[in-house]
Amino acid sequence: MVDFEWVNLRKANLKWTNLREANLKWADLTKASLIEANLKEAHYLTFDQLSKMKTFHDAKLNKKPLNSLKKNMVVF
């Protein structure tokens, strides 16, 4: 498992990055681009982190944080 605990990934381009099983506890993903990144089984990935990302279009996610994000989305 890769440990990104407390790592500043703010504005990072993580396109196509394999973060499978990574520890993302307290990682700053604000405005990070995770297009097509693999986040399956990532540890401590939270709704708050997902909501601050620039994009995670086509990223592979576990259903729990994704369902949380969908429930809290506002559609205009």
TAUR-V760314 format. One record per residue. N is the residue number from 1. SS is DSSP state (helix for helix, strand for strand, loop for the rest). OMEGA is omega in radians with two decimals (* if undefined). NEAR is the number of other C-alpha atoms within 10 Angstrom. Layout:
# TAUR-V760314
n=N ss=SS omega=OMEGA near=NEAR
n=N ss=SS omega=OMEGA near=NEAR
This chain:
# TAUR-V760314
n=1 ss=loop omega=3.08 near=10
n=2 ss=loop omega=-3.07 near=12
n=3 ss=strand omega=3.07 near=14
n=4 ss=loop omega=-3.13 near=17
n=5 ss=loop omega=3.14 near=15
n=6 ss=loop omega=-3.12 near=12
n=7 ss=loop omega=3.11 near=13
n=8 ss=strand omega=3.09 near=13
n=9 ss=loop omega=-3.13 near=16
n=10 ss=loop omega=3.13 near=16
n=11 ss=loop omega=-3.14 near=15
n=12 ss=loop omega=3.02 near=16
n=13 ss=strand omega=-3.09 near=15
n=14 ss=loop omega=3.13 near=18
n=15 ss=loop omega=3.12 near=17
n=16 ss=loop omega=-3.11 near=14
n=17 ss=loop omega=3.09 near=14
n=18 ss=strand omega=3.11 near=17
n=19 ss=loop omega=-3.14 near=22
n=20 ss=loop omega=3.13 near=17
n=21 ss=loop omega=3.13 near=16
n=22 ss=loop omega=3.03 near=20
n=23 ss=strand omega=-3.11 near=19
n=24 ss=loop omega=-3.12 near=22
n=25 ss=loop omega=3.12 near=17
n=26 ss=loop omega=3.08 near=15
n=27 ss=loop omega=3.13 near=19
n=28 ss=strand omega=-3.13 near=20
n=29 ss=loop omega=-3.12 near=24
n=30 ss=loop omega=3.12 near=19
n=31 ss=loop omega=3.07 near=18
n=32 ss=loop omega=3.10 near=21
n=33 ss=strand omega=-3.11 near=21
n=34 ss=loop omega=3.13 near=27
n=35 ss=loop omega=3.11 near=18
n=36 ss=loop omega=3.09 near=18
n=37 ss=loop omega=3.09 near=20
n=38 ss=strand omega=3.14 near=23
n=39 ss=loop omega=3.13 near=21
n=40 ss=loop omega=3.09 near=17
n=41 ss=loop omega=3.05 near=16
n=42 ss=loop omega=-3.09 near=20
n=43 ss=strand omega=3.06 near=18
n=44 ss=loop omega=3.02 near=16
n=45 ss=loop omega=-3.02 near=22
n=46 ss=loop omega=3.04 near=18
n=47 ss=helix omega=-3.13 near=16
n=48 ss=helix omega=3.11 near=13
n=49 ss=helix omega=-3.14 near=19
n=50 ss=helix omega=-3.08 near=20
n=51 ss=helix omega=-3.12 near=16
n=52 ss=helix omega=3.14 near=14
n=53 ss=loop omega=3.05 near=18
n=54 ss=loop omega=3.08 near=18
n=55 ss=strand omega=2.96 near=18
n=56 ss=loop omega=-3.13 near=20
n=57 ss=loop omega=3.13 near=12
n=58 ss=loop omega=3.06 near=12
n=59 ss=loop omega=3.08 near=17
n=60 ss=strand omega=-3.08 near=19
n=61 ss=loop omega=2.93 near=18
n=62 ss=loop omega=-3.06 near=14
n=63 ss=helix omega=-3.04 near=11
n=64 ss=helix omega=-3.14 near=11
n=65 ss=helix omega=3.14 near=17
n=66 ss=helix omega=3.08 near=14
n=67 ss=helix omega=3.10 near=11
n=68 ss=helix omega=3.13 near=14
n=69 ss=helix omega=3.14 near=15
n=70 ss=helix omega=-3.13 near=10
n=71 ss=helix omega=-3.04 near=9
n=72 ss=loop omega=-3.14 near=10
n=73 ss=loop omega=3.07 near=9
n=74 ss=loop omega=-3.14 near=6
n=75 ss=loop omega=3.13 near=4
n=76 ss=loop omega=* near=3
